[in-house]
Amino acid sequence: MSKITLNLEDRILESLKLKATGTKQSISELVNDALKASLQEDLEDLKSWEERKGEDAYSYKNFLGLLKKEQVI
C-alpha cells in the first residue's frame, strides 16, 4: 500500500476521526472504502452511458415538454 498526503477540510477530518473511532476502522480504511465506492459508481455510470449512447437525445426544454405532456409535472 502506498502512502500519500491529503489536504482535507477541517470538518471532513473531524468527521473521519469520529467515524473511525465509532466504527473501529482507520481513517485510511474509511478513505479507501469511500474512494472504491466512488470509482465503482463511475464505472457503473460509464457502463450505463455506453448502453444508452445510441438513444435519441432531448434538449432540456423538449424533455420538460414531454414530462408535462405525460403529466409527470
C-alpha positions in Angstrom: 0.0 0.0 0.0 1.3 3.5 -0.9 1.5 6.4 1.4 0.2 9.8 0.3 -0.6 13.2 1.8 -4.1 14.5 1.6 -5.2 18.0 2.4 -8.7 17.7 3.9 -11.1 20.4 5.1 -11.0 20.6 8.9 -14.7 19.4 9.3 -14.1 16.4 7.0 -11.1 15.3 9.0 -13.0 15.8 12.2 -15.9 13.7 10.9 -13.5 11.0 9.7 -11.8 10.8 13.1 -15.2 10.5 14.8 -16.4 7.8 12.3 -13.0 5.9 12.7 -13.4 5.8 16.4 -17.1 4.8 16.2 -16.5 2.0 13.7 -13.1 0.9 14.9 -11.7 1.4 11.4 -8.7 3.5 10.5 -9.0 6.8 8.6 -7.2 5.0 5.7 -9.8 2.3 5.6 -12.6 4.8 5.5 -11.0 6.8 2.8 -10.1 3.7 0.8 -13.7 2.5 1.1 -15.1 5.8 0.0 -12.8 6.1 -3.0 -13.6 2.5 -4.0 -17.4 3.2 -3.8 -16.9 6.4 -5.8 -14.9 4.7 -8.5 -17.4 1.8 -8.7 -20.2 4.3 -9.2 -18.1 5.9 -12.0 -17.8 2.5 -13.7 -21.5 1.9 -13.4 -22.2 5.4 -14.9 -19.8 4.7 -17.8 -21.4 1.3 -18.5 -24.9 2.9 -18.5 -23.7 5.6 -20.8 -22.3 3.0 -23.2 -25.5 1.1 -23.2 -27.6 4.3 -23.9 -25.4 6.3 -26.2 -27.4 5.2 -29.3 -30.7 6.5 -27.8 -32.3 9.7 -29.0 -31.3 12.8 -27.1 -33.7 15.5 -25.9 -33.0 19.1 -25.1 -33.9 20.2 -21.6 -36.8 22.2 -22.9 -38.1 19.3 -25.0 -37.7 16.9 -22.1 -39.7 19.2 -19.8 -42.4 19.4 -22.5 -42.5 15.6 -22.7 -42.9 15.4 -18.9 -45.7 17.9 -18.9 -47.4 16.1 -21.8 -47.3 12.8 -19.8 -48.5 14.7 -16.7 -45.4 13.8 -14.7 -45.0 17.5 -13.8 
